């Protein structure tokens, strides 16, 4: 599976878990995995847009960790 597809699949999984009322710890684990997959995608694709997307995801994860 390529990195882009992995990121999209992970996003779908996170949304399904949210709808199902998954505990914050489960969602946090999925968000961490999403960050790793997004980093792999950005490294493969390269470019400023990929780096910016990973930075934004990292910042969102940091905000969510405080809320959990």
C-alpha positions as CSV (number, residue, x, y, z in Angstrom):
1,X,0.0,0.0,0.0
2,X,1.4,3.4,-0.8
3,X,1.8,6.1,1.8
4,X,-1.0,8.3,0.5
5,X,-3.5,5.5,0.6
6,X,-2.4,4.6,4.2
7,X,-3.0,8.1,5.3
8,X,-6.5,8.2,3.8
9,X,-7.3,4.8,5.3
10,X,-6.1,5.9,8.7
11,X,-8.3,9.0,8.5
12,X,-11.3,6.9,7.7
13,X,-10.5,4.7,10.7
14,X,-10.2,7.6,13.0
15,X,-13.6,9.0,11.9
16,X,-15.2,5.6,12.4
17,X,-13.7,5.4,15.9
18,X,-15.0,8.9,16.7
19,X,-18.5,8.1,15.6
20,X,-18.4,4.9,17.7
21,X,-17.4,6.9,20.8
22,X,-13.9,5.3,21.1
23,X,-12.0,6.3,24.2
24,X,-9.5,9.2,23.9
25,X,-6.5,6.9,24.4
26,X,-7.5,4.8,21.3
27,X,-8.0,7.9,19.2
28,X,-4.6,9.3,20.4
29,X,-2.9,6.1,19.3
30,X,-4.5,6.4,15.9
31,X,-3.5,10.0,15.6
32,X,0.1,9.1,16.4
33,X,0.1,6.4,13.7
34,X,-1.4,8.9,11.3
35,X,1.5,11.3,12.0
36,X,4.0,8.6,11.3
37,X,2.2,7.7,8.0
38,X,2.0,11.3,7.0
39,X,5.7,11.7,7.6
40,X,6.5,8.7,5.4
41,X,4.3,10.2,2.7
42,X,5.9,13.6,2.9
43,X,9.4,12.1,2.8
44,X,8.4,10.0,-0.3
45,X,6.7,12.9,-2.1
46,X,9.0,15.6,-0.9
47,X,8.3,19.3,-1.3
48,X,7.2,22.1,0.9
49,X,3.5,21.2,0.8
50,X,4.2,17.7,2.3
51,X,6.4,19.2,5.1
52,X,3.8,21.8,5.9
53,X,1.0,19.2,6.1
54,X,3.1,17.1,8.5
55,X,3.9,20.2,10.6
56,X,0.2,21.1,10.8
57,X,-0.7,17.5,11.8
58,X,2.0,17.5,14.4
59,X,0.6,20.7,15.9
60,X,-2.9,19.4,15.9
61,X,-1.8,16.2,17.7
62,X,0.0,18.3,20.3
63,X,-3.2,20.3,20.9
64,X,-5.3,17.1,21.2
65,X,-2.9,15.5,23.6
66,X,-3.4,18.4,26.0
67,X,-7.2,18.0,25.7
68,X,-7.1,14.2,26.4
